[in-house]
Amino acid sequence: MNKSVRVRYAPSPTGEPHVGNIRTALFNWLFARHSGGTFIVRIEDTDVVRKVEGALEAILDSLRWLGLDWDEGPVLSLSKEPGVGGAYGPYIQTERKELYQVIAQRLLETGYAYKCYCSPDRLAEMRAEQRRKKQPPRYDRRCRDLDEEERAKREASGIVPVIRFKTPLAGETSFYDLIRGQITVQNSTLDDLVLLKSDGYPTYHLAVVTDDHFMEITHILRADEWLPSTPRHVLMYQALGWEPPLFAHLPMILGPDRSKLSKRHGATSVTWYREHGYLPEAMVNFLALLGWSLDDHTELLSREELIRNFSLERIGKTGAIFSLDKLLWMNGVYIRSLSPEDLMERVMPSLDKWLAPEVKRPLDKGYVRQIIPLIQERLKTLDEIADLTKFFFLDEVTYEYAHPEEAARVKEGEPYPDFDKFRYTFPIPKDMTPGSTLRGLEVARQRLDEVGEWNTESLEGVLRPLAAELGLKTGQFFGLLRVATTGRTAAPPLFQTIAVLGRERCLRRIEAALKKLDEQNTNEGGQK
């Protein structure tokens, strides 16, 4: 085939954009961009019963989020993006209804199709009987060879027929799959599929063959679940005298247990990953490796590298495992590669969404920019930003993250009924007494109050030698200060954190910790 590559992504607006469906779009897009061809978006919406409101917008938004621009596609009121429209439109199947009816009529006239008058009740009884006999469910061809008199009777009764393809009863059909090689099936195993329904709308089979021909599609890259339909489509191409495109059926995406990916394995909608802090760069990289690989060790590939190296020869035949752990790792790598300014812009929506309502809005971008370098290495998703940094924004801190027993429960995913205890009591550091804890904070407050220039270097110069002066281990003293100023035992580097929090906020929090400790000692009759 010497034609310029033309490939299409043809989603049905019947639900959220599934990761497998978007993986198909990505492979088509990469193939088009690698070959200098054309990437087309076509909406297959003839299944009007299953159409879901908002699904089309979600699909197109996912493509835009991932940067999968299309060269031809539907012109919609919801989208005036550059590159929509084209010379082969319309690109929405319900707007091509008359064309499918013309093609179905052509197949009738040339003897490759016939009208079927069987009622839904009769078809249901036929399938039930086939199940009882453990036969494969298929149409029994009752209407295939009706004579003119019998057809006339059915027409006179007012039955609106469907149109079925007249599949050859003998022989075989072969085609070459660019991934799986030569495939041959016996025609006797194929049924007479419906081409045009009684409501005048085409089935998938008639519409896809018609559209691929008239849109001059050169290569069909689609999921391997469509492999059984391909012999039927090849027969339709032959009946119409059309040259079929080249076929490449992509490997199935599997869950970790090697069963077909489903919701029981976790989220399957690309929209969910977008809304929960995954980067489009990471998602593109991850999806590209679900069935395709550069070699046996390279895992991180930029968009440009994917385009440059993509080829159908590198697509595997076996199912690809969707590993959420791998995606999470990859997302963290991409987050760490961002500039602080870029990451700051990307986390702003998550901070605005997840920080407590009492945090003043709009958030100060300059302040957020100071925080970013302190937590960037720890982020795996953008949505983690709010929990990791909320103590930077709140006036008061609580200590629910500072108690060892609470931390152990959280790690094991267990509920903690003593939440108020963890929230409202100041934890005494290991190997310290209430008295030494109080003294350490009192002296630290005094020295910090005397610091001249409030920056990382000055703070470290004051606090590091103070641990030895108090007779405390560095880890003990710094841990004490970390809990008092952040409410946590694990937080970003101490001196940088204190510098960003600022003098007033830090001193106020240490004062609150001292008050809390004093109350605890009084209530417990302890020694101050």
C-alpha positions, 0 to 999 in steps of 0.5 A: 500500500503506497497511499499516505497513512490515514488512521482513525480513532472511532469511539462510541459515546456510551460511557467514560473514556476507558484506558483501553479505548484511549490506548487505541487512540494513542497508538493510532496517533503515534502511527500517524505522527511517525509516518507523517500521516493523518489522524482522524476522529470519527464518532460512532454514535448509531447505537442511540439507545446506549448513548450517554449524555456528556460522554462525547465531551469527556472523550474529546477532553481526554484526547486534548488533555493527553495532547492527541490532536486530530487532523480531521474530525467532527465540528461540534458546538462544544469544540472549536479547536483547530484541526476539526472538520475535513474533506471526508466528513461528516465525522459523526455517523448519525449524520451519514445515515442516508449513505448507509441506507444506499450501501445496504440497498446496493448489497440487496440489489447485487444479491449480497444481502437480504431482508429478514422479517423475523420478530424479536420474540422469534429470535429470542426463542431461537437463541434460547433453543440454541442454548438448550442444545449447546449450539453457538448462538446465530441466526438460522437464516430462515428468511435468507431464501424466501421466494417473492410470494413469501416476501410479499406476504410479510411486507403486506403484514406491515413488518419492517425488516432488517437487512442481513448480509448473505455470508457465503455458506462454504469456503474460507476467508483470509486476511493478513493482520500486521501484528498476528500474521495470516488469519483464515476462518471457515465461512461456515462458522460465520453468521448472517449479520444484520447490516441495517436495523428496522429503524433505518440505522446501520449496525457497527459492521455496515457503518464501519466498513462504509466509513473506512472506505469513503474516508480512505482509511489505510490502516485499522488499528483496533482492539483485538476484541474486534478480531472475530468481526474482521472476516465479516468485514473482509467479505463485505469489502469483497461484496462491494468491490472495495479494497480493504484497509490493512488490519492490526489488532492490538493486544488486550489490556489485562489486570494484575491477575491477567484477567481482562481489565475491569473496575475491580482492578481499580479505576479504568477511566482516563478521566479519573486519573486526570482528576486525581493528579496524574500528569498527561506526560506520564499517562501517555508514556504508560499507555504507550508501553501497554503492548508496545516497547522500544526494547526490553529495558527502556521505560521512560520515553518522551512524546518526541521519542515515542513518535520517532520510534513507534512502529507496528513491528514493536507491538506484541501479541500477548496481553499487556498488564496494567500496573497501577504501581508502575503508573504511580512510580512513573507519575512521580518521576515525571513530577520530579522532572518538572521545573518548580514554576511548572509544578506550582502551576499544576498543583494550584487546582489540587490545592484549591480543591483539597485544602480546608475551607478555612484556608484563605483563597485565592492562594498566594502563588509566591508562597506556594512557589516557596513550598514546592522545592520542599515537597517535590521529591515526595510527590507521586500525584498532584493530589497528594500536595494538599495533605503533604502541605496543609500545615503550611496554610493553616493557622493552627496545627494538630498532632494527628500525624505525630503519634507513633501508634496513630502512624502505625494504624494509618500505615496498616489502613486501620481506623483510629477511634482515639482520633481526638487523643491524637489530634489534641495531645502533644506527643512526648518524643522517644526517650524524653520526659515532659519536663525535658520536652517543655524545656527544649521548646521554651529555649527554642522559642527564646532563641528563635525570637532572637534570630535576626534574618529569618532564613535557612542558614541563620535558623540552622546556625542557631538550632543545630548547636542548641541540641547539644547545649540542651543535652539532647540528640539532634534527632530528638531535638529536631523531631520535637521542633518538627512536631511543634511547628508542623504537627508531624513527625515526617515533614520536609527538611526542618530548617527550610520548612521553618524558614518558609513558615515564617517567624510569626507562625512558628513562634505562635505554634511553639507557644501553642505546643507549650500551652498544650504540654503544660495542660497535659502535665497539669492534668496528669499531675506530672512534673513541669 
